[in-house]
Amino acid sequence: MQEVAVRNIEIEALPGQKLQIMRGDTVRVHVAFEYRGPTMSVTPYASIGQIRLGVFDEIASNVGPAISLSQSQDWRAYTGYVDIDSSPVSPGTNYDLMAKLKEYPGETEVRLTDVIDVLGAAEFRNFEITEYVAR
């Protein structure tokens, strides 16, 4: 594998914001990073899961469209995204998020903890007949 340099990879999210989704929603994970090195293509990968004993236990994951990186001796900024189907994730709170570049997982993996809550089936309350009239 060629030696390349990647720095500042991050998952784009508003600080302190927790995402609440319905099970089955698609979660789009945006990634951003800087790169310098030869021309190549890389693939963003992201996963929803839970960190247990320091290990990321993946529940739902996917890869995003390939990102073409131009040859450069200077750092250049790049972005990408991954769409994850949340159907395999059970309703619950405090799920974690992980993203990396598939080709360079050790150099690029980042995690956000307790950022996703998954609601179960649709819920209703206070359903009533509010009016009835002859027409």
C-alpha positions in Angstrom: 0.0 0.0 0.0 1.3 3.5 -0.8 2.3 5.8 1.9 -0.3 8.6 2.1 -1.1 11.3 4.6 -4.6 11.9 5.9 -5.4 14.3 8.7 -8.4 16.0 10.5 -10.9 13.4 9.5 -14.2 14.1 11.2 -17.9 13.4 11.2 -19.8 16.6 10.5 -22.4 17.2 13.2 -23.5 20.1 15.3 -21.7 20.1 18.7 -23.8 18.5 21.4 -26.7 17.7 19.0 -28.3 14.2 19.3 -30.1 12.8 16.3 -33.5 11.2 17.0 -34.7 8.9 14.2 -37.4 6.4 13.6 -36.2 2.8 13.1 -35.9 2.4 9.3 -34.9 6.0 8.6 -31.8 6.6 6.6 -29.0 8.4 8.4 -26.6 10.4 6.2 -23.2 10.7 7.7 -21.0 13.5 6.2 -17.3 13.1 6.6 -14.5 15.7 6.0 -10.8 15.3 5.9 -7.5 16.7 4.5 -5.3 14.7 2.2 -1.9 14.9 0.5 -0.2 12.3 -1.6 -0.7 10.5 -4.9 -3.8 10.5 -7.0 -6.2 7.8 -5.8 -9.8 7.0 -4.9 -11.0 6.2 -1.4 -14.3 4.9 0.0 -16.0 6.4 3.0 -17.5 3.9 5.4 -19.8 4.6 8.4 -21.6 2.6 11.0 -24.2 3.0 13.8 -23.4 0.8 16.8 -22.3 0.8 20.4 -18.9 1.0 21.9 -18.4 -1.9 24.4 -15.1 -2.3 26.2 -13.4 0.0 23.7 -14.6 -2.0 20.7 -17.1 -0.6 18.3 -19.9 -3.2 17.9 -21.5 -2.4 14.5 -25.2 -2.8 14.0 -25.9 -1.0 10.7 -23.3 0.2 8.2 -22.7 1.1 4.6 -20.2 2.6 2.2 -20.6 5.9 0.4 -19.6 7.0 -3.1 -15.9 6.9 -3.9 -14.0 10.1 -3.4 -11.3 11.0 -6.0 -8.2 12.5 -4.4 -5.9 14.5 -6.6 -2.1 14.3 -6.3 -0.8 17.0 -4.1 2.1 17.9 -1.9 -0.1 20.4 0.0 -3.0 19.5 2.2 -6.3 19.6 0.4 -9.8 19.4 2.0 -12.3 16.7 0.9 -15.8 15.7 1.9 -18.0 12.7 1.4 -21.0 11.0 2.8 -22.5 7.6 3.7 -26.2 6.7 3.9 -27.0 4.1 6.5 -30.3 2.3 6.7 -31.2 2.2 10.4 -33.7 -0.8 10.0 -31.3 -3.3 11.8 -31.0 -1.0 14.9 -33.3 -1.8 17.8 -35.2 1.1 19.4 -33.1 2.6 22.1 -31.0 5.5 23.2 -27.3 6.6 23.1 -26.1 4.8 20.0 -22.7 5.6 18.7 -21.4 6.5 15.2 -18.2 5.6 13.5 -16.7 6.6 10.2 -13.4 5.8 8.4 -12.0 5.4 4.9 -12.1 1.7 4.0 -8.7 1.7 2.5 -7.0 3.3 5.5 -9.1 2.3 8.6 -6.3 2.7 11.1 -5.4 6.2 10.1 -8.9 7.6 9.7 -11.3 5.9 12.1 -13.3 8.4 14.2 -16.2 7.9 16.7 -18.9 9.9 18.2 -20.5 8.5 21.4 -24.2 8.8 22.5 -25.3 10.7 19.4 -28.3 8.7 18.1 -31.6 7.8 19.7 -33.8 5.3 17.7 -37.6 5.4 18.3 -39.7 2.3 17.6 -42.9 2.2 15.7 -45.0 5.3 15.3 -47.0 6.3 18.4 -50.3 8.1 18.8 -52.0 9.6 21.8 -55.0 11.7 22.5 -56.8 10.4 19.4 -60.5 11.5 19.5 -63.4 12.5 17.4 -63.4 16.3 17.5 -66.6 17.0 15.5 -69.3 15.4 13.5 -71.8 17.1 11.2 -74.5 16.3 8.7 -73.6 17.1 5.1 
